[in-house]
Amino acid sequence: MMFGKLYWEKVALRAQSIEDLRQAASRYLPRVMFDFYDGGAEDECTLRGNREAFTRLRLRPRVLVNVEKVSTTQLIFGAPAGMPVAIAPTGGGGYGRRTTDVALAKAAAHFGLPYTLSTSATASIERIAREAPGRHWFQAYILKDRELLNRLIDRARDADYEALMITVDLPVGGKRERDLRNGFRTPFRMGWKIALDGMRHPRWTLGVALRGFPSPENLLELDRSMNTVNGAMTSVGKSYDPSFDWDRLKEIRDKWPRRLIVKGVVRGDDAAELVKMGCDAIVVSNHGGRQLDGGIATMDALPDVLGGVAGRIPVFVDGGVRRGVDVLKACAAGASGVLVGRATLYGALAAGEPGAMRSLSILKDELDRSMRLCGMRDLSTVNGDLLATVSEHFGAGGHRARSLDSAVNFT
Ligand SMILES: Cc1cc2nc3c(=O)[nH]c(=O)nc-3n(C[C@H](O)[C@H](O)[C@H](O)COP(=O)(O)O)c2cc1C
């Protein structure tokens, strides 16, 4: 046991970047699993676009500022977080490594960050509350079974979850061709290709052989077939409610007494409507490029959403965050913070809890370093003035970005 922990700590510490953790995850997992986490929909244009939008943004560092002491701390919903980051909901993490959800929640708590538990995670609402005390948000997909959804929401309330996150960009599942090609489909069949792949990744395969796949603990009552990975994927997918609309969201708003976050918004008009109906925060997201391929990159969508919100509620952005400097860029562009999906998932998959911790410590160290290099002592002074991007959305020299200053609302 002790030896195992030391081994995974060593794997984690060897990584110098999120990309190193991604590579480590790809060595640990068979391709069929790695591609499920890493891949995007169809031609993966939106997946790449998210990353490219961050790369296009450049910073104009301020010099001759005393940056001996800097703080990456940020208020999220009025409470301090170690950095303006929350863990995005990622379903199915336990199929790659059993401990993924708890590992991510523990790492988030260590860094003082909110952790979002996905409806289709392999740890239950109660287990996360018990085993990884900290700030928890619960992400709900809209299921056709209203009673079940209501029960999940009640359970999150009873377990003291701080916020409910409703994901709205998935009325139907995206077409992830890597999964289709690899045979990650239903019904899951252990064909020769997958068996061979498993032999090349004996640590993962041995774990599954000894303990099987974990279940999506929140959804056990949905379908008996949930105790198999493919059963889980099919049943969850088939259970989404494509008729979900504003009226139903309003019902959820009325039912949930705490913060309500809506995730998957890329338009200013939708954002303005969400503010009107009493939503407490928005996540600009395209689901990490996993659903609609051809959707706008999230950093490109951010200005429009900020315009619609006009500083009334916090706006987070996710998709493509792989460096601490990306967090700084998002804040400079007017976001209240970012959500990270794959960045921390790679760490947890590659090396369990030490890997999840490593991904957050890499991001935090890079954010701290980028702030010092930009002459920024704390995040309250970060705004569009720092952006040097020349893009159609922000305008040359950050002029458009400067006008977004009023939208920087960190609480
Ligand atoms: C493997 C995987 C599973 C995901 N599962 C969910 C989910 O259950 N609910 C949800 O709202 N978003 C889900 N997402 C999307 C993430 O919450 C987030 O929007 C996305 O990962 C951000 O992009 P990034 O991975 O580049 O950071 C998932 C993403 C991945 C990679």
Ligand as a Chemical Component Dictionary entry (heavy atoms), coordinates in Angstrom:
data_LIG
# 
_chem_comp.id                   LIG 
_chem_comp.type                 NON-POLYMER 
_chem_comp.pdbx_formal_charge   0 
_chem_comp.three_letter_code    LIG 
# 
loop_
_chem_comp_atom.comp_id 
_chem_comp_atom.atom_id 
_chem_comp_atom.alt_atom_id 
_chem_comp_atom.type_symbol 
_chem_comp_atom.charge 
_chem_comp_atom.model_Cartn_x 
_chem_comp_atom.model_Cartn_y 
_chem_comp_atom.model_Cartn_z 
_chem_comp_atom.pdbx_ordinal 
LIG C1  C1  C 0 -14.159 12.989 -19.639 1  
LIG C2  C2  C 0 -15.030 14.183 -19.476 2  
LIG C3  C3  C 0 -16.261 14.043 -18.864 3  
LIG C4  C4  C 0 -17.089 15.149 -18.700 4  
LIG N1  N1  N 0 -18.273 15.002 -18.040 5  
LIG C5  C5  C 0 -19.037 16.076 -17.807 6  
LIG C6  C6  C 0 -20.202 15.967 -17.013 7  
LIG O1  O1  O 0 -20.525 14.894 -16.508 8  
LIG N2  N2  N 0 -20.956 17.088 -16.841 9  
LIG C7  C7  C 0 -20.626 18.295 -17.397 10 
LIG O2  O2  O 0 -21.333 19.276 -17.211 11 
LIG N3  N3  N 0 -19.502 18.421 -18.113 12 
LIG C8  C8  C 0 -18.700 17.359 -18.324 13 
LIG N4  N4  N 0 -17.544 17.505 -19.016 14 
LIG C9  C9  C 0 -17.144 18.839 -19.479 15 
LIG C10 C10 C 0 -16.338 19.552 -18.399 16 
LIG O3  O3  O 0 -17.135 19.871 -17.283 17 
LIG C11 C11 C 0 -15.723 20.858 -18.917 18 
LIG O4  O4  O 0 -16.718 21.659 -19.478 19 
LIG C12 C12 C 0 -14.627 20.604 -19.951 20 
LIG O5  O5  O 0 -13.866 19.481 -19.601 21 
LIG C13 C13 C 0 -13.737 21.842 -20.041 22 
LIG O6  O6  O 0 -12.751 21.654 -20.980 23 
LIG P1  P1  P 0 -11.266 21.177 -20.613 24 
LIG O7  O7  O 0 -11.358 19.705 -20.411 25 
LIG O8  O8  O 0 -10.471 21.534 -21.804 26 
LIG O9  O9  O 0 -10.854 21.895 -19.351 27 
LIG C14 C14 C 0 -16.693 16.410 -19.183 28 
LIG C15 C15 C 0 -15.446 16.548 -19.781 29 
LIG C16 C16 C 0 -14.615 15.466 -19.924 30 
LIG C17 C17 C 0 -13.261 15.660 -20.537 31 
# 
loop_
_chem_comp_bond.comp_id 
_chem_comp_bond.atom_id_1 
_chem_comp_bond.atom_id_2 
_chem_comp_bond.value_order 
_chem_comp_bond.pdbx_ordinal 
LIG C1  C2  SING 1  
LIG C2  C3  SING 2  
LIG C2  C16 DOUB 3  
LIG C3  C4  DOUB 4  
LIG C4  N1  SING 5  
LIG C4  C14 SING 6  
LIG N1  C5  DOUB 7  
LIG C5  C6  SING 8  
LIG C5  C8  SING 9  
LIG C6  O1  DOUB 10 
LIG C6  N2  SING 11 
LIG N2  C7  SING 12 
LIG C7  O2  DOUB 13 
LIG C7  N3  SING 14 
LIG N3  C8  DOUB 15 
LIG C8  N4  SING 16 
LIG N4  C9  SING 17 
LIG N4  C14 SING 18 
LIG C9  C10 SING 19 
LIG C10 O3  SING 20 
LIG C10 C11 SING 21 
LIG C11 O4  SING 22 
LIG C11 C12 SING 23 
LIG C12 O5  SING 24 
LIG C12 C13 SING 25 
LIG C13 O6  SING 26 
LIG O6  P1  SING 27 
LIG P1  O7  DOUB 28 
LIG P1  O8  SING 29 
LIG P1  O9  SING 30 
LIG C14 C15 DOUB 31 
LIG C15 C16 SING 32 
LIG C16 C17 SING 33 
# 
